[in-house]
Amino acid sequence: MSLIPDSELCPVTAIRHYFSLVPAPSRSPFFCVPHERRLSSLTSYTFSNTIKKLVSALGLDPRNYSPHSFRRRGATYAFQAGVHCDWRSEAYKLFFHFLLFSPHL
């Protein structure tokens, strides 16, 4: 993992912040959440359901949101910030071309 000083995209800073919010013994799963006075692994099911509950609490339709929503927005943010990623294909260029040249977005 690389340190990116003064960047919102710094993975080292993000992990340190996470560890400060969820202190856990070294034998715990890397991503865990407090649950009923103990730590549990953060599963994709738990993450997805939590997103849907939070979105619903905001009055939005939870069927329109999933963990994939974060991936897409994260990729867009990284692209706009000038981060160079190791993409598996060239398909992302079409998406970002559409994003940049569509005035309604």
RAHU-V75420 format. One record per helix or strand of 2 or more residues. SS is the DSSP state (H for helix, E for strand). FROM is the first residue (numbers start at 1). TO is the last residue. Records with the same first field share a line. If there is no record, write none. Layout:
SS=FROM-TO + FROM-TO
This chain:
H=11-21 + 44-57 + 62-64 + 67-80 + 91-100
E=32-35 + 38-41
